[in-house]
Amino acid sequence: MANTASAKKATRKIARRTEVNKTRRSRVRSFVRTVEEAIASGDQSAAAEALKAAQPEMMRAATKGVIHRNTVSRKVSRLAKRVNAISA
C-alpha cells in the first residue's frame, strides 16, 4: 500500500488514466466490430463507411498511446484489404 503522499497521488492518477484508456480501447473495438459486421454482411459501401469512421478513432488511440501505432497501422491495413476484397 502507498505510504507517501506522492505515492498515493500516483495511485489516483494511474486509476484515472487506466479508466480513460479502457474507454478508448473499448471505443476502438466497437468501431472495428461495426466494420467486421459490414464485411460479413457483404455490403461494400457500408463497410467502406464503417472503415472511414473507424480509422481516425484507431489512429487517435495510437496517438494517445493506448495501442501501439504499428498495431493500429496493421489492423487498418488488413481491414482496408478485406473491405476492398468485397467489391472484387
N, C-alpha and C positions, 0 to 999 in steps of 0.2 A: 504494500500500500504506500502511496505517495506521502512523504513526510513534510517536505519543504513547501512553501507557498508556490514557488515556481513550478515544482513538480505537479502540484495539484492543478495549477492553471494549464500546464501542458496536457494533462489528462482531459481537462474540459475541452481544450482546443481540438485534441485528437478525436474526441467523441463527436464534436460538431462537424469536423471535416469528414469523418467516416460516414456520417449521415448524408452529407451532400454528395459524396462520391457514390454511395449506394443508390441515391436518387438518379444521378446521372447515368450510372451503369444500367439501371432498370429502364430508363427512358430510351437508351440506345437499343436495348434488347427489344423493346416494344416496337420501335421503328423497323428493326430488322425483321421482326416477326411479320409485320404487315407486308414487307417486300416478299418474304418467303411464301406467304399465303397467296399473294397476287401471282407469283411464279407458278405455284401449284395449281391455281385455277386456270392458268394458260392465257390470261388476259395481258397482252404485251403492253398496252397503253397504261393500264392500272399499275403494272409492275414498274414501268418507267417512272411514273409519277411518284410511286412509293419510294423508289430509289432516290429520286431527286429530293424528296423530303428527308430521307434518312441520312444522306451523305453529309450535309452540314452538321447534323447532330452528332454523327460519329466523329467527324473532324474536331468538333468542339470538345468532345470527351478526350481526344488525343492531346489537344492544346492544354487542357486543364490537368493532364497527367493521370487521368482515371484509367485510360487504356494506352498502351504503348503505340506510338504513331505508326510503326511498321505493321503492327497487328491490324490497325484500322485500315491502312492502305491495302493490305492483303485482302481483308474482308470486303471492302468496297469493290476492289478489282474482281473478286470472284462473283460477287452479286451482279455486277455490271455484265460480266461474261454470261451469266445464266439468263439475265433479262434479255440480252441481245440474241441468245440462242433460241428464244421463243419465236421470234419473227422468222428465223431461218427455216 
